[in-house]
Amino acid sequence: MGLSDMDDYKKNSKKGGKKKVVGETLKMRLIAAGVIAFLVIVIGGFFAYNTGLPAKILTGATIAGQDVKVNVIDYEFQQVYSMYYQYGLVTSKEDLDKVYDTTSGKTYREYFYEQAATRIQQTILLNREAKAAGFKAESVDNLIDQYLKTIREYAKSNNTTAEAILRSRYGSGMTVRTMRDILRQEYTAEEYTAYLKQNSYTLTDEQMQDLYDKSPADYDKVTYNTYFFSADIQATETDEAVKTAALNKAKDTAQGVIDSTKDATSFRDACETAAGDAGASSFANGADPTLAAASTKDYVTSYVNADVATWLFDDARKDGDKTIIKTDSGYYAVFFQTRELDTTSTYSYRVLTLDGTDITALHQKLQDFQAKVTDENSFVTIVKKNSDASTADSGGLVSGIKESDKTSSDLTDVEKTLYAWLFDASRKQGDMLIVDDVSAVNLYYFQTVQPAWKDQLQSTNASTQYNDWYTALAAKDGNGYTLNTGNLKFAG
């Protein structure tokens, strides 16, 4: 208490008046101090918000029992938003509060946060499983360095910093350090997924043959012709007699096509005649919209008609069979050509890519790597640790290549060299080739050649088994997620 305050206090005490607990001067000082404290809090909070401090320290969700900060959730949210933006499903951030699901009233913002949490859930669970299995990711440091190098080069060309670029893309709570942590987790998960599909969910030749023998229709493909004749039924039509008459007319048209069909060509011509002016454009210049080549049963079921698929894959089917098939809205005319197993050769290889302009030096470096290769596993390790391509996490694997798909005159010189080597009949596993490009050099490793149906079966089986395994893992108690919507307001 100051001297003037003490004097005021004494005077009032002597006069017997009301005692002042706090003098006027001291009161003003306290008020000023309070204002200053308030301003410190407000201004400090403003700067804290703009530097992303709340997003860095607040928990945005609990996922698989692990607290995840708001800035990490926001990173994945921005990834989801970007994907839907590219699809054209959202056109700006203003769309985020529009209703996504009319049944529940859920907005795009809410849905995107759920998707973000699901992505993080997968990353967390796969990292745990990889650690438990003793799996050591080899591509992570390489891929992180590539990503940050790209960001830094972009920042330099725009006279800014990598940190500023990351904040502009993923919110004020993003930092280079946080990005490193996120990418380390994500790249580990991606490499472990590729490892499982390539090593844990494979089939032997005997297993594949056994699967085919048990259900050939699941692997065979059919080539056929079909055309749909729609019944002229209005959506508002309720008179069953009118509907029946329209269906019968479509039936007669389809049957007329079948009656005049002797082969695939006559089927196509009969359909063109029956389609009339309304369908003329699809038959223009000799086009054949009726032809469907090498279709699987699943494809016909999903994209044509289940009854058509059943008829086509019936074991009694023989070349030249024809029929009409009824639906609720019209009739299909169908002509069966062939059913067979796709034994076309498919090729797979691995590739190590080094980017740069000093092609001579890069070529020499690849020669040094090539000398260290003792088997496919050693090549995979070298790719993961050194390749500048995004396929580093999968060991540079490229599969399912058919010679018939690589005959275009648009192929680059590098592609022509690669495919001439790849399709050479003398090629054997472990063969390697270095091909120089304008701004990169590639080292190729020949893996295998096998019939197309086996290649497709391997790929489908790996994806199916992996998806079943992960779905069961994510469904286990404690592996779900809870969003903290209050804290998520500090995102961005």
C-alpha positions as CSV (number, residue, x, y, z in Angstrom):
1,M,0.0,0.0,0.0
2,G,1.4,3.4,-1.0
3,L,1.8,6.4,1.3
4,S,-1.2,8.3,-0.1
5,D,-3.3,5.3,0.3
6,M,-2.3,4.9,3.9
7,D,-3.1,8.6,4.5
8,D,-6.6,8.2,3.0
9,Y,-7.2,5.1,5.2
10,K,-6.1,6.9,8.3
11,K,-8.3,10.0,7.6
12,N,-11.4,8.0,7.1
13,S,-10.7,6.0,10.2
14,K,-10.4,9.1,12.4
15,K,-13.5,10.6,11.0
16,G,-15.4,7.4,11.7
17,G,-16.5,7.3,8.1
18,K,-16.7,4.2,5.8
19,K,-13.3,2.5,5.7
20,K,-11.7,2.1,2.3
21,V,-10.3,-1.4,1.9
22,V,-8.6,-0.3,-1.4
23,G,-7.7,3.2,-2.1
24,E,-8.6,4.9,-5.4
25,T,-5.1,5.0,-6.7
26,L,-4.5,1.3,-5.9
27,K,-7.8,0.3,-7.4
28,M,-6.9,2.0,-10.7
29,R,-3.6,0.1,-10.7
30,L,-5.3,-3.2,-10.1
31,I,-7.8,-2.4,-12.9
32,A,-5.0,-1.6,-15.2
33,A,-3.2,-4.8,-14.3
34,G,-6.3,-6.8,-15.0
35,V,-6.7,-5.2,-18.4
36,I,-3.1,-6.0,-19.2
37,A,-3.5,-9.6,-18.1
38,F,-6.7,-9.9,-20.2
39,L,-4.9,-8.5,-23.2
40,V,-2.0,-10.9,-22.7
41,I,-4.4,-13.8,-22.6
42,V,-6.4,-12.6,-25.6
43,I,-3.4,-11.6,-27.7
44,G,-1.4,-14.6,-26.6
45,G,-4.3,-16.8,-27.4
46,F,-4.6,-15.2,-30.8
47,F,-0.9,-15.9,-31.6
48,A,-1.1,-19.3,-30.1
49,Y,-4.1,-20.1,-32.4
50,N,-2.3,-18.8,-35.4
51,T,0.8,-20.7,-34.7
52,G,-1.3,-23.9,-34.3
53,L,-0.5,-24.4,-30.6
54,P,-4.0,-25.8,-29.7
55,A,-3.9,-28.2,-32.7
56,K,-0.5,-29.4,-31.6
57,I,-1.4,-30.1,-27.9
58,L,-5.1,-30.9,-27.9
59,T,-6.4,-34.5,-28.5
60,G,-8.6,-34.7,-31.6
61,A,-9.5,-38.3,-31.3
62,T,-8.8,-41.5,-29.4
63,I,-8.0,-44.2,-32.0
64,A,-7.3,-47.8,-31.1
65,G,-6.6,-46.7,-27.5
66,Q,-4.1,-44.0,-28.6
67,D,-4.6,-40.2,-28.2
68,V,-4.2,-38.5,-31.6
69,K,-3.5,-34.7,-31.7
70,V,-5.8,-32.3,-33.6
71,N,-3.0,-31.5,-36.2
72,V,-2.6,-35.1,-37.1
73,I,-6.4,-35.5,-37.6
74,D,-6.4,-32.3,-39.6
75,Y,-3.7,-33.6,-41.9
76,E,-5.7,-36.7,-42.8
77,F,-8.9,-34.6,-43.1
78,Q,-7.2,-32.4,-45.7
79,Q,-6.1,-35.5,-47.6
80,V,-9.7,-36.8,-47.6
81,Y,-11.0,-33.4,-48.7
82,S,-8.5,-33.2,-51.5
83,M,-9.6,-36.6,-52.8
84,Y,-13.3,-35.7,-52.8
85,Y,-12.4,-32.3,-54.4
86,Q,-10.7,-34.1,-57.2
87,Y,-13.7,-36.3,-57.7
88,G,-15.8,-33.1,-57.9
89,L,-18.0,-34.1,-54.9
90,V,-17.0,-30.9,-53.1
91,T,-16.0,-27.7,-54.9
92,S,-14.9,-25.6,-51.9
93,K,-14.6,-25.5,-48.2
94,E,-18.1,-24.0,-48.1
95,D,-19.4,-27.4,-49.1
96,L,-18.2,-29.0,-45.8
97,D,-21.3,-28.0,-43.9
98,K,-23.6,-29.3,-46.5
99,V,-25.5,-32.5,-45.8
100,Y,-23.7,-35.6,-47.0
101,D,-26.1,-38.2,-45.8
102,T,-29.8,-37.1,-45.9
103,T,-30.9,-40.0,-43.7
104,S,-28.7,-39.1,-40.7
105,G,-28.1,-35.4,-41.5
106,K,-24.4,-36.0,-41.4
107,T,-22.4,-33.2,-43.1
108,Y,-19.4,-33.6,-45.4
109,R,-17.2,-32.2,-42.6
110,E,-18.4,-34.9,-40.2
111,Y,-18.0,-37.6,-42.8
112,F,-14.5,-36.4,-43.7
113,Y,-13.4,-36.5,-40.1
114,E,-14.7,-40.1,-39.8
115,Q,-12.7,-41.0,-42.9
116,A,-9.7,-39.3,-41.5
117,A,-10.0,-41.3,-38.2
118,T,-10.4,-44.5,-40.2
119,R,-7.2,-43.8,-42.1
120,I,-5.3,-43.1,-38.9
121,Q,-6.8,-46.2,-37.4
122,Q,-5.4,-48.3,-40.2
123,T,-1.9,-46.7,-39.8
124,I,-1.8,-47.3,-36.1
125,L,-3.0,-50.9,-36.3
126,L,-0.6,-51.9,-39.1
127,N,2.3,-50.3,-37.3
128,R,1.5,-52.3,-34.2
129,E,1.1,-55.5,-36.2
130,A,4.4,-54.9,-38.0
131,K,6.2,-54.3,-34.7
132,A,4.7,-57.4,-33.2
133,A,5.8,-59.5,-36.2
134,G,9.3,-58.1,-36.0
135,F,9.0,-56.4,-39.4
136,K,11.5,-53.7,-40.2
137,A,10.5,-51.2,-42.8
138,E,13.3,-50.4,-45.2
139,S,11.8,-47.7,-47.5
140,V,10.7,-45.2,-44.9
141,D,13.7,-42.9,-44.6
142,N,14.1,-42.9,-48.4
143,L,10.5,-42.0,-49.0
144,I,10.5,-39.3,-46.3
145,D,13.6,-37.7,-47.7
146,Q,12.0,-37.7,-51.2
147,Y,8.8,-36.1,-49.9
148,L,10.6,-33.3,-48.0
149,K,13.0,-32.7,-50.8
150,T,10.1,-32.0,-53.1
151,I,8.5,-29.7,-50.6
152,R,11.7,-27.8,-50.0
153,E,12.3,-27.4,-53.7
154,Y,8.8,-26.1,-54.2
155,A,9.2,-23.7,-51.3
156,K,12.5,-22.4,-52.6
157,S,10.9,-21.7,-56.0
158,N,8.2,-19.7,-54.3
159,N,10.5,-17.8,-51.9
160,T,9.1,-19.4,-48.8
161,T,9.9,-22.2,-46.4
162,A,8.9,-25.9,-46.2
163,E,7.2,-25.1,-42.9
164,A,5.0,-22.4,-44.5
165,I,4.1,-24.7,-47.4
166,L,3.0,-27.5,-45.0
167,R,1.0,-25.1,-42.8
168,S,-0.8,-23.7,-45.9
169,R,-1.7,-27.2,-47.0
170,Y,-2.5,-29.0,-43.7
171,G,-3.3,-26.3,-41.2
172,S,-1.3,-24.0,-38.8
173,G,-0.6,-26.9,-36.5
174,M,1.6,-28.7,-39.0
175,T,5.4,-28.6,-38.8
176,V,8.2,-30.4,-40.6
177,R,8.8,-32.5,-37.5
178,T,5.1,-33.5,-37.2
179,M,5.1,-34.4,-40.9
180,R,8.1,-36.6,-40.5
181,D,6.3,-38.5,-37.7
182,I,3.1,-38.9,-39.7
183,L,5.0,-40.1,-42.8
184,R,7.1,-42.5,-40.8
185,Q,3.9,-44.2,-39.6
186,E,2.1,-44.1,-42.9
187,Y,5.1,-45.4,-45.0
188,T,5.7,-48.2,-42.5
189,A,2.0,-49.2,-42.8
190,E,2.2,-49.1,-46.6
191,E,5.4,-51.2,-46.8
192,Y,4.0,-53.8,-44.4
193,T,0.8,-54.0,-46.4
194,A,2.8,-54.6,-49.6
195,Y,5.0,-57.1,-47.8
196,L,2.0,-59.1,-46.6
197,K,0.4,-59.2,-50.0
198,Q,3.6,-60.3,-51.7
199,N,4.8,-62.8,-49.1
200,S,2.0,-64.0,-46.7
201,Y,-0.9,-64.3,-49.1
202,T,0.5,-66.2,-52.0
203,L,-0.6,-69.4,-53.7
204,T,1.4,-72.3,-55.1
205,D,0.7,-73.5,-58.7
206,E,-1.0,-76.6,-57.1
207,Q,-3.3,-74.5,-54.9
208,M,-4.3,-72.4,-57.9
209,Q,-5.0,-75.4,-60.0
210,D,-7.1,-76.9,-57.2
211,L,-9.1,-73.7,-56.9
212,Y,-9.8,-73.7,-60.6
213,D,-10.8,-77.3,-60.7
214,K,-13.4,-76.8,-57.9
215,S,-15.0,-73.8,-59.6
216,P,-13.9,-73.1,-63.2
217,A,-16.7,-70.6,-63.8
218,D,-15.0,-68.3,-61.2
219,Y,-11.9,-68.1,-63.4
220,D,-13.0,-68.6,-67.0
221,K,-13.9,-65.7,-69.2
222,V,-16.6,-65.5,-71.9
223,T,-16.8,-63.7,-75.2
224,Y,-20.4,-63.0,-76.3
225,N,-22.8,-60.5,-77.9
226,T,-25.7,-58.9,-76.2
227,Y,-28.2,-56.1,-76.7
228,F,-30.9,-54.8,-74.4
229,F,-34.3,-54.0,-75.8
230,S,-36.1,-51.7,-73.3
231,A,-39.9,-51.9,-72.9
232,D,-41.5,-48.6,-73.4
233,I,-43.0,-48.2,-69.9
234,Q,-43.4,-44.8,-68.2
235,A,-42.2,-44.5,-64.6
236,T,-45.7,-43.4,-63.6
237,E,-47.5,-46.3,-65.3
238,T,-49.6,-48.4,-63.0
239,D,-51.8,-50.4,-65.5
240,E,-50.4,-53.9,-65.5
241,A,-52.0,-54.6,-68.9
242,V,-50.0,-51.7,-70.4
243,K,-46.8,-52.9,-68.8
244,T,-47.3,-56.5,-70.0
245,A,-48.0,-55.3,-73.6
246,A,-44.8,-53.2,-73.6
247,L,-42.7,-56.1,-72.3
248,N,-44.2,-58.4,-74.9
249,K,-43.3,-56.0,-77.6
250,A,-39.7,-55.9,-76.4
251,K,-39.7,-59.7,-76.2
252,D,-40.8,-60.0,-79.8
253,T,-38.1,-57.6,-80.9
254,A,-35.4,-59.5,-79.0
255,Q,-36.8,-62.8,-80.3
256,G,-36.7,-61.5,-83.9
257,V,-33.0,-60.8,-83.5
258,I,-32.4,-64.3,-82.2
259,D,-34.4,-65.9,-85.0
260,S,-32.3,-64.2,-87.7
261,T,-28.9,-64.8,-86.0
262,K,-26.5,-67.4,-87.5
263,D,-23.3,-66.0,-86.1
264,A,-21.8,-63.0,-84.3
265,T,-21.9,-60.8,-87.4
266,S,-25.6,-61.5,-88.2
267,F,-26.4,-60.9,-84.5
268,R,-24.8,-57.5,-84.7
269,D,-26.6,-56.6,-87.9
270,A,-30.0,-57.8,-86.6
271,C,-29.6,-55.7,-83.5
272,E,-28.7,-52.6,-85.6
273,T,-31.9,-53.1,-87.7
274,A,-34.0,-53.6,-84.6
275,A,-32.5,-50.6,-82.8
276,G,-33.6,-48.3,-85.6
277,D,-32.9,-44.6,-85.6
278,A,-32.8,-44.4,-81.8
279,G,-29.8,-46.7,-81.6
280,A,-28.1,-45.9,-85.0
281,S,-25.3,-43.8,-83.5
282,S,-23.9,-46.7,-81.5
283,F,-23.6,-48.8,-84.7
284,A,-22.1,-46.0,-86.8
285,N,-19.0,-46.7,-89.0
286,G,-19.3,-50.4,-88.5
287,A,-19.0,-50.3,-84.7
288,D,-20.2,-53.3,-82.7
289,P,-21.7,-52.3,-79.4
290,T,-23.0,-55.8,-78.8
291,L,-19.6,-57.4,-78.5
292,A,-18.2,-58.2,-75.0
293,A,-14.9,-59.9,-75.0
294,A,-13.1,-61.8,-72.2
295,S,-15.7,-61.0,-69.4
296,T,-15.6,-62.7,-66.0
297,K,-18.7,-64.0,-64.3
298,D,-18.4,-61.3,-61.6
299,Y,-18.2,-58.6,-64.2
300,V,-21.3,-59.7,-66.1
301,T,-23.2,-60.2,-62.9
302,S,-22.3,-56.7,-61.6
303,Y,-22.5,-54.6,-64.8
304,V,-24.9,-56.5,-67.1
305,N,-27.4,-58.8,-65.5
306,A,-27.2,-61.8,-63.1
307,D,-29.4,-64.0,-65.2
308,V,-27.4,-63.3,-68.2
309,A,-24.2,-64.3,-66.3
310,T,-25.9,-67.5,-65.1
311,W,-26.8,-68.5,-68.7
312,L,-23.4,-67.6,-70.1
313,F,-21.5,-69.6,-67.5
314,D,-23.8,-72.7,-67.5
315,D,-21.7,-75.8,-68.1
316,A,-24.1,-76.8,-70.8
317,R,-23.3,-73.7,-72.9
318,K,-21.7,-74.3,-76.3
319,D,-20.4,-72.1,-79.0
320,G,-23.3,-70.5,-81.0
321,D,-26.0,-70.8,-78.4
322,K,-28.5,-67.9,-78.3
323,T,-31.4,-66.8,-76.2
324,I,-33.5,-64.0,-74.8
325,I,-33.6,-63.1,-71.1
326,K,-36.3,-61.2,-69.4
327,T,-35.9,-58.4,-66.9
328,D,-38.5,-56.1,-65.3
329,S,-37.9,-53.4,-67.9
330,G,-37.2,-55.3,-71.1
331,Y,-35.3,-58.2,-72.7
332,Y,-31.7,-59.1,-73.5
333,A,-30.9,-60.8,-76.7
334,V,-27.7,-62.9,-76.1
335,F,-25.4,-64.8,-78.4
336,F,-22.7,-67.0,-76.9
337,Q,-19.3,-67.2,-78.6
338,T,-16.7,-68.9,-76.4
339,R,-15.8,-69.6,-72.8
340,E,-12.2,-70.2,-71.9
341,L,-9.4,-69.8,-69.4
342,D,-7.1,-66.8,-70.2
343,T,-3.7,-68.4,-70.6
344,T,-2.1,-65.3,-72.2
345,S,1.4,-64.8,-70.8
346,T,1.7,-62.0,-68.2
347,Y,5.1,-60.7,-67.1
348,S,6.3,-59.2,-63.9
349,Y,9.4,-57.3,-63.0
350,R,10.9,-55.0,-60.4
351,V,12.5,-51.6,-61.1
352,L,15.0,-49.4,-59.3
353,T,14.9,-45.8,-60.5
354,L,17.4,-43.0,-59.9
355,D,16.5,-39.5,-60.9
356,G,19.0,-36.8,-62.0
357,T,20.7,-35.2,-64.9
358,D,24.2,-36.8,-64.6
359,I,23.2,-39.9,-66.5
360,T,26.7,-41.3,-66.6
361,A,27.1,-41.1,-62.9
362,L,23.7,-42.6,-62.3
363,H,24.4,-45.4,-64.7
364,Q,27.6,-46.2,-62.8
365,K,25.7,-46.2,-59.5
366,L,23.2,-48.7,-60.8
367,Q,26.0,-50.9,-62.1
368,D,27.4,-50.9,-58.6
369,F,24.0,-51.8,-57.2
370,Q,23.6,-54.5,-59.8
371,A,26.9,-56.1,-58.7
372,K,25.5,-56.4,-55.1
373,V,22.3,-58.3,-56.2
374,T,22.4,-62.0,-55.1
375,D,18.7,-62.8,-55.3
376,E,15.3,-61.1,-55.5
377,N,15.3,-60.3,-51.8
378,S,18.6,-58.4,-52.1
379,F,17.2,-56.5,-55.1
380,V,14.1,-55.6,-53.1
381,T,16.2,-54.2,-50.2
382,I,18.3,-52.1,-52.6
383,V,15.1,-50.7,-54.2
384,K,13.5,-49.8,-50.9
385,K,16.5,-48.0,-49.6
386,N,17.5,-46.2,-52.8
387,S,14.8,-45.9,-55.5
388,D,13.5,-42.5,-56.3
389,A,10.2,-43.9,-57.5
390,S,7.0,-44.1,-55.4
391,T,7.0,-47.9,-55.8
392,A,10.0,-48.2,-53.4
393,D,7.8,-49.4,-50.6
394,S,6.7,-52.4,-52.7
395,G,10.2,-53.2,-53.9
396,G,9.5,-51.7,-57.3
397,L,7.1,-54.5,-58.3
398,V,5.2,-54.2,-61.6
399,S,3.0,-57.1,-62.6
400,G,0.3,-58.3,-65.0
401,I,2.0,-57.0,-68.1
402,K,0.7,-58.4,-71.4
403,E,2.6,-58.2,-74.7
404,S,-0.6,-57.3,-76.5
405,D,-1.0,-54.2,-74.3
406,K,2.4,-52.8,-75.2
407,T,2.5,-52.6,-79.0
408,S,1.4,-49.0,-79.3
409,S,3.3,-46.6,-81.5
410,D,3.2,-44.1,-78.6
411,L,5.7,-46.1,-76.6
412,T,8.8,-44.1,-75.5
413,D,12.3,-45.3,-76.4
414,V,12.8,-46.5,-72.9
415,E,9.5,-48.5,-73.0
416,K,10.4,-50.0,-76.3
417,T,13.8,-51.2,-74.9
418,L,12.2,-52.5,-71.7
419,Y,9.4,-54.5,-73.4
420,A,11.7,-55.9,-76.1
421,W,13.8,-57.3,-73.3
422,L,10.9,-58.3,-71.1
423,F,9.1,-60.3,-73.8
424,D,12.2,-62.1,-75.1
425,A,11.6,-65.8,-74.9
426,S,15.0,-66.4,-73.4
427,R,14.2,-64.2,-70.4
428,K,14.7,-65.9,-67.0
429,Q,14.2,-64.9,-63.4
430,G,17.1,-62.8,-62.1
431,D,18.0,-61.3,-65.4
432,M,18.7,-57.5,-65.1
433,L,18.8,-54.6,-67.5
434,I,19.9,-51.0,-67.1
435,V,18.1,-48.4,-69.3
436,D,19.1,-44.7,-69.4
437,D,16.4,-42.1,-69.8
438,V,16.6,-38.3,-70.2
439,S,16.4,-37.5,-66.5
440,A,16.6,-40.9,-64.9
441,V,18.2,-44.3,-65.1
442,N,16.4,-47.6,-64.4
443,L,17.6,-51.0,-63.3
444,Y,15.1,-53.8,-64.1
445,Y,14.9,-57.2,-62.5
446,F,12.9,-59.9,-64.3
447,Q,10.7,-61.7,-61.8
448,T,8.4,-64.2,-63.6
449,V,6.0,-65.0,-66.5
450,Q,2.8,-66.9,-65.9
451,P,-0.7,-67.3,-67.4
452,A,-3.0,-64.4,-67.0
453,W,-5.5,-66.3,-65.0
454,K,-2.9,-67.2,-62.4
455,D,-1.6,-63.7,-62.3
456,Q,-5.2,-62.4,-61.7
457,L,-5.9,-65.1,-59.1
458,Q,-2.7,-64.3,-57.2
459,S,-3.7,-60.6,-57.1
460,T,-7.3,-61.2,-56.2
461,N,-6.4,-63.8,-53.5
462,A,-3.8,-61.5,-51.9
463,S,-6.3,-58.6,-51.7
464,T,-9.1,-60.7,-50.4
465,Q,-7.1,-62.4,-47.7
466,Y,-5.5,-59.1,-46.6
467,N,-8.8,-57.3,-46.5
468,D,-10.4,-60.1,-44.5
469,W,-7.5,-60.1,-42.0
470,Y,-7.5,-56.3,-41.6
471,T,-11.3,-56.1,-41.3
472,A,-11.2,-58.6,-38.4
473,L,-8.3,-56.7,-36.8
474,A,-10.2,-53.3,-37.0
475,A,-13.3,-54.9,-35.5
476,K,-11.6,-56.1,-32.3
477,D,-12.6,-54.5,-29.1
478,G,-10.5,-51.4,-28.3
479,N,-9.5,-50.9,-32.0
480,G,-12.2,-48.4,-32.8
481,Y,-12.1,-44.6,-32.5
482,T,-13.8,-41.7,-30.8
483,L,-13.6,-38.1,-32.2
484,N,-13.3,-35.2,-29.9
485,T,-15.5,-32.7,-31.9
486,G,-14.9,-29.9,-29.4
487,N,-11.1,-29.9,-29.9
488,L,-11.4,-30.4,-33.6
489,K,-12.7,-26.8,-33.8
490,F,-9.1,-25.8,-33.4
491,A,-8.1,-27.5,-36.6
492,G,-7.0,-25.6,-39.7
